[in-house]
Amino acid sequence: METIINKKKYIIGMNNRTLLLVILIFSMQISLISAVGDIGTVKQNNCIDLYNFCPTCSYVNLTAIQTPDKTVDKMNEAMVKTNNDFTFSFCNTTELGEYFYTTCGDKAGTVACEDIKFQVSPSGRSGNANIALVIILIVVIYTITFISFFGKNIPLSILTGMIMTFFGVWIIRNGIVVYRDNLTNYFGYVTIGVGFIISMWATIEWLMEEVF
């Protein structure tokens, strides 16, 4: 009986140690993830100053950049020092998504490297904080345009149709908040088409009324 109890205690002890080890490994991974710096978000095809702050460094080099498609571009470019700040202008931001870059410098007399990330989005904004506002704007523009069209309000139809056309062009160029893909492009083209047709119809109706 005692042997069985001891075995149970041993198994419980092993399970507790295993659970503790899993928690410890998970905590270390979380700490490593949170240790990666983040310099923010830049608009697609715009330049961004890659940044590193190191008061004890006499130099910092940019050694690698990982693009969103996981391609790693290895390099050894000296960053420009301004007081305690080191910067490097990076302009190859054609891909949307998350970039990582690695810097190495003589921190406190010892060579140390750091991974830092930044985001590239169509608008230069990050997160989904503005998505509700954009959706409301889309609904309002479409609603007013269709109400004016089916209500045969010609002046308002011309105005709202033109607004919808320009809004569609804006969507194609900038996407919707952090999204820009084939879906947002198609929506932009549809918005342009609907706005153009409504504004042209209203213009023709207005000219017909003036003639007759």
C-alpha positions as a Python dict, from the first residue, in 0.01 Angstrom:
ca = {
    (1, 'M'): (0, 0, 0),
    (2, 'E'): (278, 240, 90),
    (3, 'T'): (455, 154, -237),
    (4, 'I'): (146, 251, -437),
    (5, 'I'): (112, 578, -243),
    (6, 'N'): (480, 657, -296),
    (7, 'K'): (445, 588, -669),
    (8, 'K'): (146, 822, -686),
    (9, 'K'): (340, 1093, -503),
    (10, 'Y'): (632, 1041, -741),
    (11, 'I'): (406, 1067, -1048),
    (12, 'I'): (236, 1380, -909),
    (13, 'G'): (576, 1531, -834),
    (14, 'M'): (698, 1454, -1186),
    (15, 'N'): (382, 1606, -1338),
    (16, 'N'): (425, 1920, -1128),
    (17, 'R'): (789, 1953, -1235),
    (18, 'T'): (695, 1896, -1599),
    (19, 'L'): (421, 2160, -1575),
    (20, 'L'): (664, 2401, -1409),
    (21, 'L'): (917, 2341, -1688),
    (22, 'V'): (655, 2405, -1957),
    (23, 'I'): (549, 2729, -1784),
    (24, 'L'): (913, 2835, -1755),
    (25, 'I'): (983, 2769, -2125),
    (26, 'F'): (663, 2950, -2224),
    (27, 'S'): (757, 3249, -2006),
    (28, 'M'): (1103, 3262, -2165),
    (29, 'Q'): (948, 3263, -2512),
    (30, 'I'): (713, 3542, -2414),
    (31, 'S'): (1003, 3744, -2275),
    (32, 'L'): (1202, 3690, -2594),
    (33, 'I'): (909, 3801, -2805),
    (34, 'S'): (851, 4111, -2593),
    (35, 'A'): (1224, 4188, -2605),
    (36, 'V'): (1202, 4261, -2976),
    (37, 'G'): (1179, 4637, -3022),
    (38, 'D'): (916, 4800, -3242),
    (39, 'I'): (968, 5135, -3417),
    (40, 'G'): (615, 5159, -3553),
    (41, 'T'): (448, 5162, -3894),
    (42, 'V'): (540, 5324, -4226),
    (43, 'K'): (331, 5379, -4538),
    (44, 'Q'): (405, 5142, -4825),
    (45, 'N'): (679, 5263, -5063),
    (46, 'N'): (787, 5534, -4818),
    (47, 'C'): (1125, 5550, -4645),
    (48, 'I'): (1170, 5481, -4276),
    (49, 'D'): (1459, 5556, -4041),
    (50, 'L'): (1568, 5228, -3885),
    (51, 'Y'): (1656, 5320, -3529),
    (52, 'N'): (1870, 5202, -3242),
    (53, 'F'): (1938, 5377, -2911),
    (54, 'C'): (2273, 5292, -2750),
    (55, 'P'): (2441, 5542, -2515),
    (56, 'T'): (2749, 5322, -2464),
    (57, 'C'): (2809, 5237, -2833),
    (58, 'S'): (3077, 5400, -3046),
    (59, 'Y'): (2926, 5231, -3353),
    (60, 'V'): (2619, 5032, -3456),
    (61, 'N'): (2592, 4838, -3781),
    (62, 'L'): (2280, 4722, -3962),
    (63, 'T'): (2357, 4354, -4029),
    (64, 'A'): (2035, 4204, -4170),
    (65, 'I'): (1676, 4279, -4272),
    (66, 'Q'): (1400, 4018, -4293),
    (67, 'T'): (1108, 4106, -4521),
    (68, 'P'): (749, 3977, -4472),
    (69, 'D'): (809, 3688, -4716),
    (70, 'K'): (1087, 3566, -4480),
    (71, 'T'): (1368, 3666, -4718),
    (72, 'V'): (1676, 3775, -4521),
    (73, 'D'): (1901, 4039, -4675),
    (74, 'K'): (2239, 4023, -4502),
    (75, 'M'): (2449, 4340, -4496),
    (76, 'N'): (2699, 4532, -4289),
    (77, 'E'): (2599, 4897, -4315),
    (78, 'A'): (2713, 5155, -4062),
    (79, 'M'): (2428, 5347, -3900),
    (80, 'V'): (2454, 5723, -3866),
    (81, 'K'): (2527, 5835, -3510),
    (82, 'T'): (2356, 6141, -3361),
    (83, 'N'): (2436, 6170, -2989),
    (84, 'N'): (2307, 5837, -2852),
    (85, 'D'): (2086, 5759, -3151),
    (86, 'F'): (2183, 5549, -3452),
    (87, 'T'): (1973, 5560, -3770),
    (88, 'F'): (1971, 5416, -4120),
    (89, 'S'): (1732, 5526, -4397),
    (90, 'F'): (1552, 5225, -4549),
    (91, 'C'): (1330, 5272, -4854),
    (92, 'N'): (1258, 4922, -4989),
    (93, 'T'): (910, 4900, -4835),
    (94, 'T'): (714, 4757, -5128),
    (95, 'E'): (594, 4447, -4941),
    (96, 'L'): (313, 4480, -4689),
    (97, 'G'): (357, 4321, -4347),
    (98, 'E'): (610, 4284, -4069),
    (99, 'Y'): (982, 4349, -4115),
    (100, 'F'): (1265, 4263, -3876),
    (101, 'Y'): (1612, 4415, -3878),
    (102, 'T'): (1923, 4327, -3676),
    (103, 'T'): (2173, 4577, -3541),
    (104, 'C'): (2508, 4501, -3378),
    (105, 'G'): (2730, 4742, -3184),
    (106, 'D'): (2994, 4764, -2912),
    (107, 'K'): (2751, 4805, -2624),
    (108, 'A'): (2950, 4877, -2305),
    (109, 'G'): (3262, 4749, -2481),
    (110, 'T'): (3105, 4416, -2580),
    (111, 'V'): (2956, 4339, -2921),
    (112, 'A'): (2582, 4292, -2876),
    (113, 'C'): (2305, 4245, -3131),
    (114, 'E'): (1938, 4339, -3118),
    (115, 'D'): (1634, 4251, -3328),
    (116, 'I'): (1385, 4530, -3399),
    (117, 'K'): (1067, 4521, -3604),
    (118, 'F'): (842, 4760, -3795),
    (119, 'Q'): (526, 4735, -4000),
    (120, 'V'): (447, 4842, -4356),
    (121, 'S'): (81, 4916, -4427),
    (122, 'P'): (-100, 5080, -4721),
    (123, 'S'): (-193, 5391, -4521),
    (124, 'G'): (91, 5406, -4269),
    (125, 'R'): (-154, 5325, -3990),
    (126, 'S'): (-137, 5014, -3776),
    (127, 'G'): (-397, 4793, -3614),
    (128, 'N'): (-771, 4789, -3667),
    (129, 'A'): (-855, 5091, -3452),
    (130, 'N'): (-990, 5291, -3751),
    (131, 'I'): (-1167, 5006, -3931),
    (132, 'A'): (-1507, 5089, -3772),
    (133, 'L'): (-1478, 5453, -3881),
    (134, 'V'): (-1393, 5353, -4239),
    (135, 'I'): (-1684, 5106, -4253),
    (136, 'I'): (-1923, 5376, -4126),
    (137, 'L'): (-1788, 5615, -4391),
    (138, 'I'): (-1844, 5356, -4665),
    (139, 'V'): (-2200, 5286, -4547),
    (140, 'V'): (-2282, 5659, -4526),
    (141, 'I'): (-2146, 5735, -4876),
    (142, 'Y'): (-2329, 5441, -5036),
    (143, 'T'): (-2653, 5515, -4847),
    (144, 'I'): (-2666, 5884, -4938),
    (145, 'T'): (-2574, 5811, -5299),
    (146, 'F'): (-2845, 5546, -5345),
    (147, 'I'): (-3108, 5756, -5164),
    (148, 'S'): (-3036, 6052, -5391),
    (149, 'F'): (-3032, 5826, -5700),
    (150, 'F'): (-3361, 5643, -5634),
    (151, 'G'): (-3516, 5963, -5499),
    (152, 'K'): (-3425, 6132, -5831),
    (153, 'N'): (-3244, 6416, -5654),
    (154, 'I'): (-3029, 6514, -5951),
    (155, 'P'): (-2794, 6773, -5792),
    (156, 'L'): (-2724, 6549, -5492),
    (157, 'S'): (-2679, 6247, -5720),
    (158, 'I'): (-2413, 6430, -5920),
    (159, 'L'): (-2230, 6536, -5605),
    (160, 'T'): (-2248, 6200, -5423),
    (161, 'G'): (-2161, 6010, -5742),
    (162, 'M'): (-1844, 6217, -5782),
    (163, 'I'): (-1758, 6168, -5414),
    (164, 'M'): (-1804, 5792, -5452),
    (165, 'T'): (-1580, 5790, -5761),
    (166, 'F'): (-1298, 5972, -5583),
    (167, 'F'): (-1348, 5751, -5277),
    (168, 'G'): (-1302, 5442, -5495),
    (169, 'V'): (-974, 5582, -5631),
    (170, 'W'): (-860, 5647, -5274),
    (171, 'I'): (-939, 5287, -5173),
    (172, 'I'): (-735, 5148, -5464),
    (173, 'R'): (-437, 5365, -5376),
    (174, 'N'): (-448, 5335, -4995),
    (175, 'G'): (-648, 5022, -4917),
    (176, 'I'): (-880, 5004, -4618),
    (177, 'V'): (-683, 5088, -4302),
    (178, 'V'): (-413, 4815, -4293),
    (179, 'Y'): (-556, 4606, -4578),
    (180, 'R'): (-479, 4638, -4947),
    (181, 'D'): (-517, 4334, -5169),
    (182, 'N'): (-723, 4212, -5466),
    (183, 'L'): (-1042, 4228, -5258),
    (184, 'T'): (-998, 4594, -5161),
    (185, 'N'): (-897, 4674, -5521),
    (186, 'Y'): (-1214, 4510, -5658),
    (187, 'F'): (-1423, 4701, -5405),
    (188, 'G'): (-1250, 5021, -5512),
    (189, 'Y'): (-1324, 4952, -5881),
    (190, 'V'): (-1689, 4874, -5800),
    (191, 'T'): (-1715, 5198, -5603),
    (192, 'I'): (-1566, 5394, -5893),
    (193, 'G'): (-1803, 5227, -6140),
    (194, 'V'): (-2116, 5287, -5933),
    (195, 'G'): (-2020, 5647, -5857),
    (196, 'F'): (-1937, 5724, -6221),
    (197, 'I'): (-2259, 5572, -6356),
    (198, 'I'): (-2476, 5757, -6104),
    (199, 'S'): (-2306, 6092, -6159),
    (200, 'M'): (-2322, 6052, -6540),
    (201, 'W'): (-2689, 5947, -6526),
    (202, 'A'): (-2774, 6248, -6309),
    (203, 'T'): (-2578, 6482, -6538),
    (204, 'I'): (-2758, 6352, -6849),
    (205, 'E'): (-3095, 6387, -6673),
    (206, 'W'): (-3010, 6743, -6576),
    (207, 'L'): (-2906, 6830, -6932),
    (208, 'M'): (-3225, 6676, -7072),
    (209, 'E'): (-3435, 6886, -6837),
    (210, 'E'): (-3247, 7200, -6944),
    (211, 'V'): (-3298, 7123, -7315),
    (212, 'F'): (-3665, 7026, -7294),
}
